[in-house]
């Protein structure tokens, strides 16, 4: 099992919509709006690194309103 945090920047005024859309994706444990340089942080789980990449690239980055993502893989948890 691979776990990661996805830091997400969104278009102005879109963070609630982005958070809800990301949270509905299979593999996303939790998605929350935050303050700071990123607008949403999502905790995700996948069976392996390849599946994690597919989750981020194919599903999360395809959501309308997302401008940038940064993936931080959990090394000890």
Order of alpha helices (4+ residues) and beta strands (2+ residues): beta-alpha-beta-beta-alpha-beta
